[in-house]
């Protein structure tokens, strides 16, 4: 597990730089947890009846990136989900027929799009209406939410990777 470069956040950066760096660190951590594994290993499920797998996490995070940056901040509410016709984020977890190539291509494309949307925003104070919350939310909150989402799922990835080949590491 050493082919993915993870750069830690700056110790003295401004708020936006620090948020970007923490988010990118967590993105890199998810990729790092998947390094060196076969498609079969990446599809290995946590424990029945859960369908959670490392590949499922990558697919799920592609959907989450798409939701928050493309649909919510970017305003493209009509863009379809990647793996569900019924707006089901959990559908991405079922990676039984998925491959590293397709999952990572989708995730990397969404991350690139997310970075472009964030970079184009005037400031972290840009707000958008979030229907599920029925309130306005700032880009700052969305970035913090994404850091939280990755950190939580990277904890899952730790356990999944250890169960596959015994590899551990933060």
SVG drawing of the C-alpha trace seen along z (x, -y; Angstrom):
<svg xmlns="http://www.w3.org/2000/svg" viewBox="-37 -35 42 48">
<polyline fill="none" stroke="black" stroke-width="0.4" points="0.0,0.0 2.5,-2.6 1.7,-3.8 -0.7,-6.5 0.8,-9.8 -0.9,-11.3 0.1,-14.9 -0.9,-16.1 -2.7,-19.4 -0.6,-22.5 -0.1,-23.4 -0.5,-27.2 -2.7,-27.4 -5.7,-29.6 -9.2,-28.1 -9.9,-27.2 -6.4,-25.8 -6.7,-23.7 -10.2,-22.4 -9.0,-21.5 -5.9,-19.7 -7.9,-17.7 -10.4,-16.6 -7.7,-15.6 -5.9,-13.8 -9.0,-11.7 -9.6,-11.1 -6.0,-9.8 -6.5,-7.7 -9.4,-5.8 -7.3,-5.2 -4.4,-4.1 -6.6,-1.5 -7.3,0.0 -3.7,0.1 -2.4,3.4 -5.6,5.4 -7.3,7.4 -10.8,6.7 -11.9,9.8 -10.3,8.5 -11.8,5.1 -15.2,6.7 -14.8,8.8 -17.7,8.0 -17.3,7.0 -19.7,9.5 -23.0,10.8 -25.6,9.5 -23.6,6.3 -22.6,5.7 -20.0,3.2 -16.6,3.6 -13.7,1.4 -14.9,1.1 -18.4,0.3 -16.9,-2.5 -15.2,-3.9 -18.5,-3.8 -20.4,-5.3 -18.0,-8.2 -18.3,-8.8 -22.0,-9.2 -21.5,-11.5 -19.0,-13.7 -21.5,-13.9 -24.4,-14.8 -22.6,-17.5 -20.5,-19.2 -22.1,-18.6 -25.8,-18.6 -25.9,-20.8 -23.1,-23.4 -22.9,-23.1 -26.7,-23.3 -27.0,-20.4 -29.8,-18.7 -30.8,-16.6 -27.5,-14.7 -28.4,-11.0 -26.9,-8.8 -24.1,-6.5 -25.5,-3.2 -29.1,-3.8 -32.2,-4.9 -34.0,-5.5 -31.7,-8.0 -30.4,-5.2 -26.9,-6.0 -26.7,-2.5 -27.0,-0.8 -23.3,-1.8 -22.2,0.4 -23.2,3.5 -20.1,3.9 -20.5,7.6 -20.1,7.1 -17.9,4.0 -14.3,3.5 -11.5,1.3 -11.3,-0.3 -14.9,-1.5 -15.3,-2.4 -12.1,-4.4 -12.7,-6.1 -16.1,-7.3 -14.7,-8.3 -11.7,-10.2 -13.9,-12.0 -16.2,-13.1 -13.3,-14.2 -11.9,-16.2 -15.3,-17.8 -15.7,-18.5 -12.3,-20.3 -13.3,-22.4 -16.6,-23.4 -15.0,-24.3 -12.2,-26.3 -14.7,-28.3 -16.7,-29.3 -16.0,-32.9 -15.6,-31.9 -16.5,-29.4 -19.5,-31.6 -21.3,-30.7 -24.6,-29.2 -27.1,-26.9 -30.5,-25.5 -30.3,-21.9 -33.7,-20.3 -33.2,-17.4 -32.3,-20.0 -34.8,-22.6 -32.2,-25.2 -29.3,-27.0 -25.8,-25.6 -22.4,-27.0 -19.6,-25.6 -17.7,-25.6 -20.3,-23.2 -20.3,-21.0 -16.5,-20.7 -16.6,-19.8 -19.4,-17.3 -17.3,-15.7 -14.3,-15.5 -16.6,-13.8 -18.0,-11.4 -14.5,-10.3 -13.2,-10.0 -16.1,-7.8 -15.8,-5.6 -12.0,-5.4 -12.5,-3.9 -14.6,-1.2 -11.9,-0.9 -9.3,-0.2 -11.3,2.8 -12.0,4.1 -8.4,3.9 -7.2,5.6 -9.6,8.4 -8.4,8.9 -4.7,9.1 -3.8,8.0 -2.5,4.6 -3.1,1.8 -2.2,-1.8 -3.8,-5.2"/>
</svg>
